[in-house]
């Protein structure tokens, strides 16, 4: 079976396809699927990643092709559009990631013209938050005229959680929805001392971990305000803020922390990966992600796989799974509610240990990369049988 993945610029992180897609590539490749990924050279607004353009590159065990992004608006890449138009017929299935993008629309049209079934993963763009923030009127018009027909024509619409599927239903577009959670790799062995050696301000203090992109959608301000409320009861507690984002926004967050008098109680780690990230997950007391909206919450799933209790915003799609499994709590996005969730987990040491054990069980059963690959392969096979 030969499958083409088309990924839009807004799903590209640090110059390459997102972590979620990288694991899709790996898990499907291990099952014998021939994967080609077509994407852009996007490395952030106005930046390019320097990859060779148009030619096949062997990366992550699959073939990738990068094309120049001409405009940030609607993530336009004429080269990617032209290539998919010419080559969609070479594949058994086309899997399209994200909406509200020139590239993904052209990929859907190309597949239909070639008579090839296609799958769309909306990437949270059909959530209420995704449609109503940033150019809401343009998105509603585009949904009616462009994305709607593409969704109706898809052989399947790939949601990563039941919550994401339920939110998408509010727009009244008929579609063949299927829920396949994203997968993550098992947590690697971690050196607990590594993160403390890298960030001496942590000392040997217990800390709360925030690990995600620093973006307004993540409700980082809410996390800081909540932490300021619980700090008087746990004066030795630290918060490790692991992630990067727009420099202007990050500077604003630093200012907020200073105004709250948090000082060295908040440790700004920037983006972390590999052994350092594993160490940060292994050493934390709990994980907090109070996002307004997450179509899945890959960072939360990684925390679960590391056996961390989670305090998640109700807008994080897997928050319901976490609560049902006894692996953490779900909170409203206001600072008082987030603070109450932090207090609940911090105050109960035995309960926190039970949550951590439940977190690991949940992640292994539901969010493994192997399960994701098998479910996707089954989906593709069923589509081809139809």
Secondary structure, 3 states (H helix, E strand, C coil): CEEEEEECHHHEECCEECHHHHHHHHHHHHCCCEEEEEEECECCCCCECCCCECCCEEECCEEEEEECCCECHHHECHHHHHHHHHHHHHCCEEEEECCCCHHHHHHHHHHHHHCCEEEEECCCCCCHHHHHCCCHHHHHHHHHHHHHHHHHHCCEEEECCHHHHHHHHHHCCCCCEEECCCCECCCCCCCHHHHHHHCHHHCCCCEEEEECCECHHHCHHHHHHHHHHHHCCCCCCEEEEECCECHHHHHHHHHHHHHCCCHHHEEEEECCCHHHHHHHHHHCCEEEECCCCECCCHHHHHHHHCCCCEEEECCECCHHHHHHHCCEEEECCCHHHHHHHHHHHHHCHHHHHHHHHHHHHHHHHHCEHHHHHHHHHHHHHHHHHC
